[in-house]
Amino acid sequence: SGALLFSLYPLHFENVSWISGRTDLLAFIFAALSVLFFLRYLRDYKAGILILSAAGFGLSLLSKENAVLLPAVFILILLQKRPGQLEF
């Protein structure tokens, strides 16, 4: 279904068709993994998960400089967190 949607409305097609768009995809994948590991850390409070989140952030930052805004996402997540509410 994703391929059908992409064929009808190819938004940002250069990210998948040109080699220069590879950095955008890599940065997104690593940033998404970093956020997922951070959310898991907020649920479990295990240091290993936080290290994985930091590694994902580092790899995302090495892929593309736009990932420098990822700590702002973490801050927004922490501001939305209420005591006792960690169901994501």
Secondary structure, DSSP 8 states (H G I E B T S, - for coil): -HHHHHHHS-TTTHHHHSGGGHHHHHHHHHHHHHHHHHHHHHHH--HHHHHHHHHHHHHHHHH-GGGGGHHHHHHHHHHH-BTTB---
